[in-house]
Amino acid sequence: MILFGVFFDAIEQNTVGVAGPILAADWGLAGAQIGLLNTATFTAVALGRVLAGVVMDRIGRRTLLGANLMIFAVGSLLCAFAPSYEILVAARFLVGLGLGGEIATAVIMLAEFFSAKHRGTAVGLINVAAAGLGNMLAPLFGVIVFSVFTGDDRWRWLFGILVIPALAVVVYRRALPETPRYLAARGRVAEANTVINRLAQGRLHRPVTDEVDYLGGAADQPVTAVSTPRWTELFGRRHRRTTIALGVAVCMSYAAQISMLTLIPLILTSRGFDITSALWYTLVMQSGSLVGALVAALAARRLPRKLTLTVAALLGIGAGLGFGFLGTTVALVLVFGFLFNFSVIVLNTTIWLFAPEQYPTRIRGLGTSVILALGSLSGGLFPLLAGAVLDASGVGGMFALLAGLFAICAIAVQFPRETVGRPMAED
């Protein structure tokens, strides 16, 4: 249920890049105006993640999932019927709010549902569904929509069709329980034990039978005994280094990823490829995202997080420089584009797992959401700079800039504590 939702979230994040050339032709928009649509989306994603972090640590993870998708669905519908550019920008901001809260909540829920042994694979599957399948299939979705609908405003169908699966997920997710970790941390031990029994017996839709006391007879605790998450804890002595280091790392990886997603269709069409060919080439390069997400999910079971992050960042440096200075043929462009997307998704998937493991339960939602929000904000703003560098210095200059982001990321990931194989902190 969680993975199905983030899959369509990822497709939605790609719609501005996929629809950009057609939207620009239909409304006579400049490249900067297309970039502003992306900036509005990812700035709102950052805000949505921060708000979700504050709210989920107070009222729970489960409640937010349906609300986030409803916000996303309303925003997508407004995009489809937007009468003007200004309304479209506002609608993309609304879409971003829903997307930001959705993914932040999904990461926390899967991290808390699974033990240390399986947590890496479980959280990694989020990016298999999102950055892997979602990013890879988004161009194919565009090809299909633009083949079926041929009018100048066929970009509207691209936004509108995504409302349907979002509403279906909202209905189906009603059976999803709250995480036992959250319930126990809030003093609701009996409810936590019931949820564990439901999961163990596979009875999400039906009452459990022969309930087992997995929590050893612990009694419910007063809710007042549970501390309220505070922003200052994220930058206190215990967590300051982790918050800053992961914040820098995620800003670098998201800036590289979103710049690539946003600008590659425009780069290809500017080189004379039609929109269909450009989207097919983008799909081939985005297949690196799927492979990267799968590799990251498997690596999380055995390899240290910091080792995985370091190797991926170094590979990203090579892929960025290769794309910028050696990508002289279609084959080389596809190879280096594949490796670029592979690297950035290994980074993002591992950071998504690494961040929740760094914080105790009472501030895990807030801490993880702030980290992911910083990445989204960077992803929303940095393509403006990348686009300016592209105009001034060409493809080589832009990808040299992106390679520099990977280098900074490789340094930043050395500072948080290693967490592989360790249980998540509870206090």
RAWOMO-V986967 format. One record per backbone hydrogen bond with DSSP energy under -1.0 kcal/mol. NH is the residue of the N-H (numbers start at 1). CO is the residue of the C=O. If there is no record, write none. Layout:
nh=NH co=CO
nh=NH co=CO
This chain:
nh=5 co=1
nh=6 co=2
nh=7 co=3
nh=8 co=4
nh=9 co=5
nh=10 co=6
nh=11 co=7
nh=12 co=8
nh=13 co=9
nh=15 co=12
nh=18 co=14
nh=19 co=15
nh=20 co=16
nh=23 co=19
nh=24 co=20
nh=25 co=21
nh=26 co=22
nh=27 co=23
nh=28 co=24
nh=29 co=24
nh=34 co=30
nh=35 co=31
nh=36 co=32
nh=37 co=33
nh=38 co=34
nh=39 co=35
nh=40 co=36
nh=41 co=37
nh=42 co=38
nh=43 co=39
nh=44 co=40
nh=45 co=41
nh=46 co=42
nh=47 co=43
nh=48 co=44
nh=49 co=45
nh=50 co=46
nh=51 co=47
nh=52 co=48
nh=53 co=49
nh=54 co=50
nh=55 co=51
nh=56 co=52
nh=57 co=53
nh=58 co=55
nh=59 co=55
nh=60 co=56
nh=68 co=64
nh=69 co=65
nh=70 co=66
nh=71 co=67
nh=72 co=68
nh=73 co=69
nh=74 co=70
nh=75 co=71
nh=76 co=72
nh=77 co=73
nh=78 co=74
nh=79 co=75
nh=80 co=76
nh=81 co=77
nh=88 co=84
nh=89 co=85
nh=90 co=86
nh=91 co=87
nh=92 co=88
nh=93 co=89
nh=94 co=90
nh=95 co=91
nh=96 co=92
nh=97 co=93
nh=98 co=94
nh=99 co=95
nh=100 co=96
nh=101 co=97
nh=102 co=98
nh=103 co=99
nh=104 co=100
nh=105 co=101
nh=106 co=102
nh=107 co=103
nh=108 co=104
nh=109 co=105
nh=110 co=106
nh=111 co=107
nh=112 co=108
nh=113 co=109
nh=114 co=110
nh=119 co=115
nh=122 co=118
nh=123 co=119
nh=124 co=120
nh=125 co=121
nh=126 co=123
nh=128 co=124
nh=129 co=125
nh=130 co=126
nh=132 co=127
nh=133 co=128
nh=134 co=129
nh=135 co=130
nh=136 co=132
nh=137 co=133
nh=138 co=134
nh=141 co=137
nh=142 co=138
nh=143 co=139
nh=144 co=140
nh=145 co=141
nh=146 co=142
nh=147 co=143
nh=148 co=144
nh=149 co=145
nh=154 co=151
nh=156 co=153
nh=159 co=155
nh=160 co=156
nh=161 co=157
nh=163 co=160
nh=164 co=161
nh=166 co=162
nh=167 co=163
nh=168 co=164
nh=169 co=165
nh=170 co=166
nh=171 co=167
nh=172 co=168
nh=173 co=169
nh=174 co=171
nh=175 co=172
nh=176 co=173
nh=183 co=179
nh=184 co=180
nh=185 co=181
nh=186 co=182
nh=187 co=184
nh=188 co=183
nh=189 co=187
nh=192 co=188
nh=193 co=189
nh=194 co=190
nh=195 co=191
nh=196 co=192
nh=197 co=193
nh=198 co=194
nh=199 co=195
nh=200 co=196
nh=201 co=197
nh=203 co=198
nh=214 co=212
nh=221 co=187
nh=225 co=222
nh=226 co=223
nh=234 co=231
nh=236 co=233
nh=240 co=236
nh=243 co=239
nh=244 co=240
nh=245 co=241
nh=246 co=242
nh=247 co=243
nh=248 co=244
nh=249 co=245
nh=250 co=246
nh=251 co=247
nh=252 co=248
nh=253 co=249
nh=254 co=250
nh=255 co=251
nh=256 co=252
nh=257 co=253
nh=258 co=254
nh=259 co=255
nh=260 co=256
nh=261 co=257
nh=262 co=258
nh=263 co=259
nh=264 co=260
nh=267 co=263
nh=268 co=264
nh=269 co=265
nh=270 co=266
nh=272 co=269
nh=273 co=268
nh=278 co=274
nh=279 co=275
nh=280 co=276
nh=281 co=277
nh=282 co=278
nh=283 co=279
nh=284 co=280
nh=285 co=281
nh=286 co=282
nh=287 co=283
nh=288 co=285
nh=289 co=286
nh=291 co=287
nh=292 co=288
nh=293 co=289
nh=294 co=290
nh=295 co=291
nh=296 co=292
nh=297 co=293
nh=298 co=294
nh=299 co=295
nh=300 co=296
nh=301 co=298
nh=302 co=299
nh=303 co=299
nh=308 co=304
nh=309 co=305
nh=310 co=306
nh=311 co=307
nh=312 co=308
nh=313 co=309
nh=314 co=310
nh=315 co=311
nh=316 co=312
nh=317 co=313
nh=318 co=314
nh=319 co=315
nh=320 co=316
nh=321 co=317
nh=322 co=318
nh=323 co=319
nh=324 co=320
nh=325 co=321
nh=326 co=322
nh=328 co=326
nh=333 co=329
nh=334 co=330
nh=335 co=331
nh=336 co=332
nh=337 co=333
nh=338 co=334
nh=339 co=335
nh=340 co=336
nh=341 co=337
nh=342 co=338
nh=343 co=339
nh=344 co=340
nh=345 co=341
nh=346 co=342
nh=347 co=343
nh=348 co=344
nh=349 co=345
nh=350 co=346
nh=351 co=347
nh=352 co=348
nh=353 co=349
nh=354 co=350
nh=355 co=351
nh=358 co=355
nh=363 co=360
nh=367 co=363
nh=368 co=364
nh=369 co=365
nh=370 co=366
nh=371 co=367
nh=372 co=368
nh=373 co=369
nh=374 co=370
nh=375 co=371
nh=376 co=372
nh=377 co=373
nh=378 co=374
nh=379 co=375
nh=380 co=376
nh=381 co=377
nh=382 co=378
nh=384 co=381
nh=386 co=382
nh=387 co=383
nh=388 co=384
nh=389 co=385
nh=390 co=386
nh=391 co=387
nh=392 co=388
nh=393 co=389
nh=394 co=390
nh=398 co=394
nh=399 co=395
nh=400 co=396
nh=401 co=397
nh=402 co=398
nh=403 co=399
nh=404 co=400
nh=405 co=401
nh=406 co=402
nh=407 co=403
nh=408 co=404
nh=409 co=405
nh=410 co=406
nh=411 co=407
nh=412 co=408
nh=413 co=409
nh=414 co=411
nh=415 co=412
nh=422 co=419
